[in-house]
Amino acid sequence: MRTGQILPDHAAMDRFSVDDFRRFWRLFVEWSDLPRDGAIEPVCVGDACESALFFPELRLNYAECLLAGPPGQQIVTACHPDGRRDRFTRGAMHLAVARLSRSLQQLGVRRDDHVVAIARNNAEAIIACLATAAIGATFASCGPDMGVQAILLRFAPLQPVVLFGCLRAEPWDSGVPVPERVVGTAAGLPELTAIIALDDGSLPAGETMVPLHRLADLIREEGSDKNLSRWPRLPFNQPMFTMFSSGTTGAPKCIQHGAGGTLLEHAKEHRLHCDLGPGDRLFFQTSCGWMMWNWQLSALASGVEIVLYDGPLGAQETFWRIAAEERVTVFGTNPAYLHFCEKKGFSPADCLTFLLCGPCSPRAQSSIPPSTIGSAAK
């Protein structure tokens, strides 16, 4: 109705979004109702894709947009191979992110600084990312399976000031121990001022080059939490995520993404392409080294609960079982996994009927710190 046009199908909507993109994005911002300040107009200054600037008068905070909503709503479930589940309500996640953002500022992290992470796909990685975004710093991540040289090719050009790292060895890890990879990476980052352990693991003896802090300590209650969540609303194009080219054509190239552009594009894909909204649970098979990790994170801004898994594939039913147990409504995976299941003759509907048809299991709420939360899944 707002366009004055009849858009009877997806193809018509697609044409409208391309031919009249300024009006499309203005209407989408209004409809999405994301927390923001400033004027929507002008929508875009310039027509060349290399230099066009979207929403120069708009201000928002990515973390605020993802965490706004009912504090009692469960928004993150992190699944572990031993059956444990870490469950966060919006209020608990908001508090953890607020406390860590304050701690990062106390460690000297400022707007436009670069923060990097060697992280597993769990709730702690989300807390680290959103706390970084909340204060206007940029966040880049990779998985712990990547070698030191490959990590440094990505992280060194950023000159990061803080390195988040998972330090606890896991049974499914292979090759060089993860703590040694963190140490090797830190040695190649001369601007680094702090390492923050995302778990209860340790660095090799005598290898601490900069102060080592622990996430659990940095989000522990100290003094008043009043005003913790009053994060600044930053320019729409504030740099936020740094991602990287594949490295198949030389050294990986840094690709910087702004907070507003990332948020709006993801919200458009989640809400219009995938029909995601409150009540949905999204489980995407990914790692912190793939852009789909960032994509699934943004689903929180659409009222979606996200389900995470870090661990080995194990049997062919692993991901399907998580999807069934957690009542996932949208499951994302890759062709290789589907081909693997096909070769094994695996049929989720035949093997997991008792889960797909049974009652929902109880859902425990989270507490702080995340290292102490979780309940048995079965």
Contacts in CASP RR format, 6 or more apart in sequence:
PFRMAT RR
TARGET T0000
AUTHOR 0000-0000-0000
METHOD contacts of the structure
MODEL  1
MRTGQILPDHAAMDRFSVDDFRRFWRLFVEWSDLPRDGAIEPVCVGDACE
SALFFPELRLNYAECLLAGPPGQQIVTACHPDGRRDRFTRGAMHLAVARL
SRSLQQLGVRRDDHVVAIARNNAEAIIACLATAAIGATFASCGPDMGVQA
ILLRFAPLQPVVLFGCLRAEPWDSGVPVPERVVGTAAGLPELTAIIALDD
GSLPAGETMVPLHRLADLIREEGSDKNLSRWPRLPFNQPMFTMFSSGTTG
APKCIQHGAGGTLLEHAKEHRLHCDLGPGDRLFFQTSCGWMMWNWQLSAL
ASGVEIVLYDGPLGAQETFWRIAAEERVTVFGTNPAYLHFCEKKGFSPAD
CLTFLLCGPCSPRAQSSIPPSTIGSAAK
2 27 0 8 1.000
3 16 0 8 1.000
3 20 0 8 1.000
3 23 0 8 1.000
3 27 0 8 1.000
5 16 0 8 1.000
6 12 0 8 1.000
7 13 0 8 1.000
7 16 0 8 1.000
13 272 0 8 1.000
16 24 0 8 1.000
17 24 0 8 1.000
21 44 0 8 1.000
22 43 0 8 1.000
22 44 0 8 1.000
23 43 0 8 1.000
25 43 0 8 1.000
25 44 0 8 1.000
25 54 0 8 1.000
25 55 0 8 1.000
25 264 0 8 1.000
26 40 0 8 1.000
26 41 0 8 1.000
26 43 0 8 1.000
28 264 0 8 1.000
28 267 0 8 1.000
28 268 0 8 1.000
29 36 0 8 1.000
29 40 0 8 1.000
29 55 0 8 1.000
29 58 0 8 1.000
29 264 0 8 1.000
30 40 0 8 1.000
32 264 0 8 1.000
32 267 0 8 1.000
32 271 0 8 1.000
34 60 0 8 1.000
34 65 0 8 1.000
34 68 0 8 1.000
34 263 0 8 1.000
34 267 0 8 1.000
34 301 0 8 1.000
35 60 0 8 1.000
35 61 0 8 1.000
35 64 0 8 1.000
35 65 0 8 1.000
35 68 0 8 1.000
35 233 0 8 1.000
36 58 0 8 1.000
36 59 0 8 1.000
36 60 0 8 1.000
36 233 0 8 1.000
37 58 0 8 1.000
37 59 0 8 1.000
37 60 0 8 1.000
37 233 0 8 1.000
38 57 0 8 1.000
38 58 0 8 1.000
38 59 0 8 1.000
39 57 0 8 1.000
39 58 0 8 1.000
40 55 0 8 1.000
40 57 0 8 1.000
40 58 0 8 1.000
41 57 0 8 1.000
42 55 0 8 1.000
42 56 0 8 1.000
42 57 0 8 1.000
43 54 0 8 1.000
43 55 0 8 1.000
44 52 0 8 1.000
44 53 0 8 1.000
44 54 0 8 1.000
44 55 0 8 1.000
45 52 0 8 1.000
45 53 0 8 1.000
45 56 0 8 1.000
46 52 0 8 1.000
46 53 0 8 1.000
53 237 0 8 1.000
54 236 0 8 1.000
54 237 0 8 1.000
54 261 0 8 1.000
55 236 0 8 1.000
55 237 0 8 1.000
55 260 0 8 1.000
56 235 0 8 1.000
56 236 0 8 1.000
56 237 0 8 1.000
58 235 0 8 1.000
58 236 0 8 1.000
58 260 0 8 1.000
59 233 0 8 1.000
59 234 0 8 1.000
59 235 0 8 1.000
59 236 0 8 1.000
60 233 0 8 1.000
60 234 0 8 1.000
60 236 0 8 1.000
60 259 0 8 1.000
60 260 0 8 1.000
60 263 0 8 1.000
61 133 0 8 1.000
61 134 0 8 1.000
61 231 0 8 1.000
61 232 0 8 1.000
61 233 0 8 1.000
61 234 0 8 1.000
61 259 0 8 1.000
62 130 0 8 1.000
62 133 0 8 1.000
62 134 0 8 1.000
62 240 0 8 1.000
62 259 0 8 1.000
62 260 0 8 1.000
62 262 0 8 1.000
62 263 0 8 1.000
63 97 0 8 1.000
63 101 0 8 1.000
63 130 0 8 1.000
63 131 0 8 1.000
63 133 0 8 1.000
63 134 0 8 1.000
63 231 0 8 1.000
64 134 0 8 1.000
64 229 0 8 1.000
64 231 0 8 1.000
64 233 0 8 1.000
65 263 0 8 1.000
65 301 0 8 1.000
66 130 0 8 1.000
66 297 0 8 1.000
66 298 0 8 1.000
66 300 0 8 1.000
66 301 0 8 1.000
67 90 0 8 1.000
67 91 0 8 1.000
67 93 0 8 1.000
67 94 0 8 1.000
67 97 0 8 1.000
67 130 0 8 1.000
67 300 0 8 1.000
69 90 0 8 1.000
69 303 0 8 1.000
70 90 0 8 1.000
71 89 0 8 1.000
71 90 0 8 1.000
71 91 0 8 1.000
71 94 0 8 1.000
72 89 0 8 1.000
72 90 0 8 1.000
72 91 0 8 1.000
72 365 0 8 1.000
73 89 0 8 1.000
73 90 0 8 1.000
73 303 0 8 1.000
73 305 0 8 1.000
74 87 0 8 1.000
74 88 0 8 1.000
74 89 0 8 1.000
74 90 0 8 1.000
74 305 0 8 1.000
74 363 0 8 1.000
74 365 0 8 1.000
75 88 0 8 1.000
75 89 0 8 1.000
75 90 0 8 1.000
75 93 0 8 1.000
75 300 0 8 1.000
75 303 0 8 1.000
75 304 0 8 1.000
75 305 0 8 1.000
75 306 0 8 1.000
76 86 0 8 1.000
76 87 0 8 1.000
76 88 0 8 1.000
76 93 0 8 1.000
76 123 0 8 1.000
76 126 0 8 1.000
76 300 0 8 1.000
76 305 0 8 1.000
76 306 0 8 1.000
76 308 0 8 1.000
76 366 0 8 1.000
77 85 0 8 1.000
77 86 0 8 1.000
77 87 0 8 1.000
77 88 0 8 1.000
77 281 0 8 1.000
77 305 0 8 1.000
77 306 0 8 1.000
77 307 0 8 1.000
77 308 0 8 1.000
77 326 0 8 1.000
77 363 0 8 1.000
78 85 0 8 1.000
78 86 0 8 1.000
78 87 0 8 1.000
78 122 0 8 1.000
78 123 0 8 1.000
78 307 0 8 1.000
78 308 0 8 1.000
78 309 0 8 1.000
78 310 0 8 1.000
79 85 0 8 1.000
79 307 0 8 1.000
79 308 0 8 1.000
79 309 0 8 1.000
79 322 0 8 1.000
79 326 0 8 1.000
79 377 0 8 1.000
80 86 0 8 1.000
80 309 0 8 1.000
80 310 0 8 1.000
80 311 0 8 1.000
81 172 0 8 1.000
81 311 0 8 1.000
81 312 0 8 1.000
83 376 0 8 1.000
83 377 0 8 1.000
83 378 0 8 1.000
84 374 0 8 1.000
84 375 0 8 1.000
84 376 0 8 1.000
84 377 0 8 1.000
85 364 0 8 1.000
85 374 0 8 1.000
85 375 0 8 1.000
85 376 0 8 1.000
85 377 0 8 1.000
86 122 0 8 1.000
86 123 0 8 1.000
86 366 0 8 1.000
86 370 0 8 1.000
86 373 0 8 1.000
86 374 0 8 1.000
87 363 0 8 1.000
87 364 0 8 1.000
87 365 0 8 1.000
87 366 0 8 1.000
87 373 0 8 1.000
87 374 0 8 1.000
87 375 0 8 1.000
88 96 0 8 1.000
88 123 0 8 1.000
88 366 0 8 1.000
88 370 0 8 1.000
88 373 0 8 1.000
89 365 0 8 1.000
89 366 0 8 1.000
92 365 0 8 1.000
92 366 0 8 1.000
92 367 0 8 1.000
92 368 0 8 1.000
93 123 0 8 1.000
93 126 0 8 1.000
93 127 0 8 1.000
93 130 0 8 1.000
93 366 0 8 1.000
94 229 0 8 1.000
95 219 0 8 1.000
95 225 0 8 1.000
95 228 0 8 1.000
95 368 0 8 1.000
96 127 0 8 1.000
96 219 0 8 1.000
96 368 0 8 1.000
96 369 0 8 1.000
96 370 0 8 1.000
97 127 0 8 1.000
97 130 0 8 1.000
97 131 0 8 1.000
97 134 0 8 1.000
98 131 0 8 1.000
98 134 0 8 1.000
98 225 0 8 1.000
98 228 0 8 1.000
98 229 0 8 1.000
98 231 0 8 1.000
99 218 0 8 1.000
99 219 0 8 1.000
99 220 0 8 1.000
99 221 0 8 1.000
99 225 0 8 1.000
99 228 0 8 1.000
99 368 0 8 1.000
100 127 0 8 1.000
100 128 0 8 1.000
100 131 0 8 1.000
100 215 0 8 1.000
100 218 0 8 1.000
100 219 0 8 1.000
101 131 0 8 1.000
101 132 0 8 1.000
101 134 0 8 1.000
101 135 0 8 1.000
101 228 0 8 1.000
101 231 0 8 1.000
102 228 0 8 1.000
103 131 0 8 1.000
103 213 0 8 1.000
103 218 0 8 1.000
103 219 0 8 1.000
104 115 0 8 1.000
104 131 0 8 1.000
104 132 0 8 1.000
104 135 0 8 1.000
104 137 0 8 1.000
104 162 0 8 1.000
104 218 0 8 1.000
105 135 0 8 1.000
107 162 0 8 1.000
107 193 0 8 1.000
107 194 0 8 1.000
107 213 0 8 1.000
108 161 0 8 1.000
108 193 0 8 1.000
109 115 0 8 1.000
109 132 0 8 1.000
109 135 0 8 1.000
109 137 0 8 1.000
109 161 0 8 1.000
109 162 0 8 1.000
110 135 0 8 1.000
110 137 0 8 1.000
111 135 0 8 1.000
111 136 0 8 1.000
111 137 0 8 1.000
111 234 0 8 1.000
111 238 0 8 1.000
112 136 0 8 1.000
112 137 0 8 1.000
112 138 0 8 1.000
112 239 0 8 1.000
113 137 0 8 1.000
113 138 0 8 1.000
113 160 0 8 1.000
113 161 0 8 1.000
113 162 0 8 1.000
114 137 0 8 1.000
114 138 0 8 1.000
114 140 0 8 1.000
114 158 0 8 1.000
114 159 0 8 1.000
114 160 0 8 1.000
114 161 0 8 1.000
114 242 0 8 1.000
115 128 0 8 1.000
115 132 0 8 1.000
115 137 0 8 1.000
115 138 0 8 1.000
115 139 0 8 1.000
115 140 0 8 1.000
115 160 0 8 1.000
115 161 0 8 1.000
115 162 0 8 1.000
115 163 0 8 1.000
115 164 0 8 1.000
116 139 0 8 1.000
116 140 0 8 1.000
116 141 0 8 1.000
116 142 0 8 1.000
116 155 0 8 1.000
116 158 0 8 1.000
116 160 0 8 1.000
116 162 0 8 1.000
116 163 0 8 1.000
116 164 0 8 1.000
116 189 0 8 1.000
117 125 0 8 1.000
117 128 0 8 1.000
117 129 0 8 1.000
117 139 0 8 1.000
117 140 0 8 1.000
117 141 0 8 1.000
117 142 0 8 1.000
117 163 0 8 1.000
117 164 0 8 1.000
117 165 0 8 1.000
117 198 0 8 1.000
117 288 0 8 1.000
118 141 0 8 1.000
118 142 0 8 1.000
118 143 0 8 1.000
118 144 0 8 1.000
118 146 0 8 1.000
118 151 0 8 1.000
118 163 0 8 1.000
118 164 0 8 1.000
118 165 0 8 1.000
118 166 0 8 1.000
118 178 0 8 1.000
118 181 0 8 1.000
118 182 0 8 1.000
118 185 0 8 1.000
119 125 0 8 1.000
119 128 0 8 1.000
119 141 0 8 1.000
119 142 0 8 1.000
119 143 0 8 1.000
119 144 0 8 1.000
119 164 0 8 1.000
119 165 0 8 1.000
119 166 0 8 1.000
119 198 0 8 1.000
119 288 0 8 1.000
120 143 0 8 1.000
120 144 0 8 1.000
120 166 0 8 1.000
120 170 0 8 1.000
120 198 0 8 1.000
120 288 0 8 1.000
120 310 0 8 1.000
120 311 0 8 1.000
121 286 0 8 1.000
121 287 0 8 1.000
121 288 0 8 1.000
121 293 0 8 1.000
121 308 0 8 1.000
121 309 0 8 1.000
121 310 0 8 1.000
122 198 0 8 1.000
122 308 0 8 1.000
122 310 0 8 1.000
123 308 0 8 1.000
123 366 0 8 1.000
123 370 0 8 1.000
124 166 0 8 1.000
124 198 0 8 1.000
124 199 0 8 1.000
124 215 0 8 1.000
124 370 0 8 1.000
124 371 0 8 1.000
125 141 0 8 1.000
125 164 0 8 1.000
125 198 0 8 1.000
125 288 0 8 1.000
125 293 0 8 1.000
126 297 0 8 1.000
126 308 0 8 1.000
127 215 0 8 1.000
127 219 0 8 1.000
127 370 0 8 1.000
128 139 0 8 1.000
128 164 0 8 1.000
128 196 0 8 1.000
128 198 0 8 1.000
128 215 0 8 1.000
129 139 0 8 1.000
129 141 0 8 1.000
129 297 0 8 1.000
132 138 0 8 1.000
132 139 0 8 1.000
133 139 0 8 1.000
133 240 0 8 1.000
133 259 0 8 1.000
134 231 0 8 1.000
135 231 0 8 1.000
135 232 0 8 1.000
136 232 0 8 1.000
136 234 0 8 1.000
136 238 0 8 1.000
136 240 0 8 1.000
136 259 0 8 1.000
138 158 0 8 1.000
138 239 0 8 1.000
138 240 0 8 1.000
138 241 0 8 1.000
138 242 0 8 1.000
138 256 0 8 1.000
139 240 0 8 1.000
139 241 0 8 1.000
139 242 0 8 1.000
140 154 0 8 1.000
140 155 0 8 1.000
140 158 0 8 1.000
140 160 0 8 1.000
140 241 0 8 1.000
140 242 0 8 1.000
140 243 0 8 1.000
140 244 0 8 1.000
140 254 0 8 1.000
141 288 0 8 1.000
141 289 0 8 1.000
141 293 0 8 1.000
142 150 0 8 1.000
142 151 0 8 1.000
142 154 0 8 1.000
142 155 0 8 1.000
142 288 0 8 1.000
142 289 0 8 1.000
143 287 0 8 1.000
143 288 0 8 1.000
143 289 0 8 1.000
144 165 0 8 1.000
144 166 0 8 1.000
144 173 0 8 1.000
144 178 0 8 1.000
144 181 0 8 1.000
145 173 0 8 1.000
145 174 0 8 1.000
145 287 0 8 1.000
146 181 0 8 1.000
146 289 0 8 1.000
147 176 0 8 1.000
147 181 0 8 1.000
148 176 0 8 1.000
148 181 0 8 1.000
148 184 0 8 1.000
148 185 0 8 1.000
151 181 0 8 1.000
151 185 0 8 1.000
152 185 0 8 1.000
152 188 0 8 1.000
152 189 0 8 1.000
153 247 0 8 1.000
153 251 0 8 1.000
153 252 0 8 1.000
154 244 0 8 1.000
154 252 0 8 1.000
154 254 0 8 1.000
155 163 0 8 1.000
155 185 0 8 1.000
155 189 0 8 1.000
156 188 0 8 1.000
156 189 0 8 1.000
157 254 0 8 1.000
158 242 0 8 1.000
158 254 0 8 1.000
159 189 0 8 1.000
159 190 0 8 1.000
159 191 0 8 1.000
160 189 0 8 1.000
160 191 0 8 1.000
160 192 0 8 1.000
161 191 0 8 1.000
161 192 0 8 1.000
161 193 0 8 1.000
161 194 0 8 1.000
162 192 0 8 1.000
162 193 0 8 1.000
162 194 0 8 1.000
162 195 0 8 1.000
162 196 0 8 1.000
163 182 0 8 1.000
163 185 0 8 1.000
163 186 0 8 1.000
163 189 0 8 1.000
163 192 0 8 1.000
163 194 0 8 1.000
163 195 0 8 1.000
163 196 0 8 1.000
164 195 0 8 1.000
164 196 0 8 1.000
164 198 0 8 1.000
164 215 0 8 1.000
165 182 0 8 1.000
165 195 0 8 1.000
165 196 0 8 1.000
165 197 0 8 1.000
165 198 0 8 1.000
166 178 0 8 1.000
166 182 0 8 1.000
166 197 0 8 1.000
166 198 0 8 1.000
166 199 0 8 1.000
167 178 0 8 1.000
167 179 0 8 1.000
167 182 0 8 1.000
167 197 0 8 1.000
167 198 0 8 1.000
167 199 0 8 1.000
167 200 0 8 1.000
167 201 0 8 1.000
167 202 0 8 1.000
167 203 0 8 1.000
168 178 0 8 1.000
168 199 0 8 1.000
168 200 0 8 1.000
168 201 0 8 1.000
169 177 0 8 1.000
169 178 0 8 1.000
169 179 0 8 1.000
169 201 0 8 1.000
170 178 0 8 1.000
170 311 0 8 1.000
171 312 0 8 1.000
172 311 0 8 1.000
172 312 0 8 1.000
179 201 0 8 1.000
179 202 0 8 1.000
179 203 0 8 1.000
179 204 0 8 1.000
180 204 0 8 1.000
182 195 0 8 1.000
182 203 0 8 1.000
183 203 0 8 1.000
183 204 0 8 1.000
183 207 0 8 1.000
183 209 0 8 1.000
186 192 0 8 1.000
186 195 0 8 1.000
186 209 0 8 1.000
186 210 0 8 1.000
187 209 0 8 1.000
192 209 0 8 1.000
192 210 0 8 1.000
193 210 0 8 1.000
193 211 0 8 1.000
194 210 0 8 1.000
194 211 0 8 1.000
194 212 0 8 1.000
194 213 0 8 1.000
195 203 0 8 1.000
195 208 0 8 1.000
195 210 0 8 1.000
195 211 0 8 1.000
195 212 0 8 1.000
195 213 0 8 1.000
196 212 0 8 1.000
196 213 0 8 1.000
196 214 0 8 1.000
196 215 0 8 1.000
196 218 0 8 1.000
197 212 0 8 1.000
197 213 0 8 1.000
197 214 0 8 1.000
197 215 0 8 1.000
198 215 0 8 1.000
199 215 0 8 1.000
199 371 0 8 1.000
200 214 0 8 1.000
200 216 0 8 1.000
200 371 0 8 1.000
203 212 0 8 1.000
215 369 0 8 1.000
215 370 0 8 1.000
215 371 0 8 1.000
216 369 0 8 1.000
216 370 0 8 1.000
216 371 0 8 1.000
216 372 0 8 1.000
219 368 0 8 1.000
219 369 0 8 1.000
219 370 0 8 1.000
220 368 0 8 1.000
220 369 0 8 1.000
221 368 0 8 1.000
234 259 0 8 1.000
236 259 0 8 1.000
236 260 0 8 1.000
236 261 0 8 1.000
237 258 0 8 1.000
237 259 0 8 1.000
237 260 0 8 1.000
237 261 0 8 1.000
238 258 0 8 1.000
238 259 0 8 1.000
238 260 0 8 1.000
239 256 0 8 1.000
239 257 0 8 1.000
239 258 0 8 1.000
239 259 0 8 1.000
240 257 0 8 1.000
240 258 0 8 1.000
240 259 0 8 1.000
240 260 0 8 1.000
240 262 0 8 1.000
241 256 0 8 1.000
241 257 0 8 1.000
241 258 0 8 1.000
241 262 0 8 1.000
241 294 0 8 1.000
242 254 0 8 1.000
242 255 0 8 1.000
242 256 0 8 1.000
242 257 0 8 1.000
243 254 0 8 1.000
243 255 0 8 1.000
243 257 0 8 1.000
243 291 0 8 1.000
243 294 0 8 1.000
244 252 0 8 1.000
244 253 0 8 1.000
244 254 0 8 1.000
244 255 0 8 1.000
245 252 0 8 1.000
245 253 0 8 1.000
245 255 0 8 1.000
246 252 0 8 1.000
247 253 0 8 1.000
262 294 0 8 1.000
262 298 0 8 1.000
263 298 0 8 1.000
263 301 0 8 1.000
266 294 0 8 1.000
266 295 0 8 1.000
266 298 0 8 1.000
266 299 0 8 1.000
266 301 0 8 1.000
267 298 0 8 1.000
267 301 0 8 1.000
267 302 0 8 1.000
269 295 0 8 1.000
270 276 0 8 1.000
270 277 0 8 1.000
270 298 0 8 1.000
270 299 0 8 1.000
270 301 0 8 1.000
270 302 0 8 1.000
270 304 0 8 1.000
271 277 0 8 1.000
271 302 0 8 1.000
274 330 0 8 1.000
276 282 0 8 1.000
276 299 0 8 1.000
276 302 0 8 1.000
276 304 0 8 1.000
276 330 0 8 1.000
277 302 0 8 1.000
277 303 0 8 1.000
277 304 0 8 1.000
278 302 0 8 1.000
278 303 0 8 1.000
278 304 0 8 1.000
279 303 0 8 1.000
279 304 0 8 1.000
279 305 0 8 1.000
279 329 0 8 1.000
280 303 0 8 1.000
280 304 0 8 1.000
280 305 0 8 1.000
280 329 0 8 1.000
280 330 0 8 1.000
281 304 0 8 1.000
281 305 0 8 1.000
281 306 0 8 1.000
281 307 0 8 1.000
281 326 0 8 1.000
281 327 0 8 1.000
281 328 0 8 1.000
281 329 0 8 1.000
281 330 0 8 1.000
282 296 0 8 1.000
282 299 0 8 1.000
282 304 0 8 1.000
282 305 0 8 1.000
282 306 0 8 1.000
282 307 0 8 1.000
282 328 0 8 1.000
282 329 0 8 1.000
282 330 0 8 1.000
283 306 0 8 1.000
283 307 0 8 1.000
283 308 0 8 1.000
283 309 0 8 1.000
283 319 0 8 1.000
283 322 0 8 1.000
283 323 0 8 1.000
283 326 0 8 1.000
283 328 0 8 1.000
283 330 0 8 1.000
283 331 0 8 1.000
283 332 0 8 1.000
284 292 0 8 1.000
284 293 0 8 1.000
284 295 0 8 1.000
284 296 0 8 1.000
284 306 0 8 1.000
284 331 0 8 1.000
284 332 0 8 1.000
284 333 0 8 1.000
285 309 0 8 1.000
285 319 0 8 1.000
285 331 0 8 1.000
285 332 0 8 1.000
285 333 0 8 1.000
285 334 0 8 1.000
285 337 0 8 1.000
286 292 0 8 1.000
286 293 0 8 1.000
286 296 0 8 1.000
287 293 0 8 1.000
296 306 0 8 1.000
297 306 0 8 1.000
299 306 0 8 1.000
300 306 0 8 1.000
307 322 0 8 1.000
307 323 0 8 1.000
307 326 0 8 1.000
307 328 0 8 1.000
309 318 0 8 1.000
309 319 0 8 1.000
309 322 0 8 1.000
312 318 0 8 1.000
313 319 0 8 1.000
313 337 0 8 1.000
316 340 0 8 1.000
316 341 0 8 1.000
316 344 0 8 1.000
316 346 0 8 1.000
317 346 0 8 1.000
317 348 0 8 1.000
317 351 0 8 1.000
317 352 0 8 1.000
319 331 0 8 1.000
319 333 0 8 1.000
319 337 0 8 1.000
320 341 0 8 1.000
320 346 0 8 1.000
320 348 0 8 1.000
320 351 0 8 1.000
320 352 0 8 1.000
321 352 0 8 1.000
321 355 0 8 1.000
322 328 0 8 1.000
323 331 0 8 1.000
323 348 0 8 1.000
324 348 0 8 1.000
324 352 0 8 1.000
324 355 0 8 1.000
324 356 0 8 1.000
325 355 0 8 1.000
325 361 0 8 1.000
325 377 0 8 1.000
327 360 0 8 1.000
341 348 0 8 1.000
348 356 0 8 1.000
349 356 0 8 1.000
361 377 0 8 1.000
362 375 0 8 1.000
364 374 0 8 1.000
364 375 0 8 1.000
366 373 0 8 1.000
366 374 0 8 1.000
367 373 0 8 1.000
END
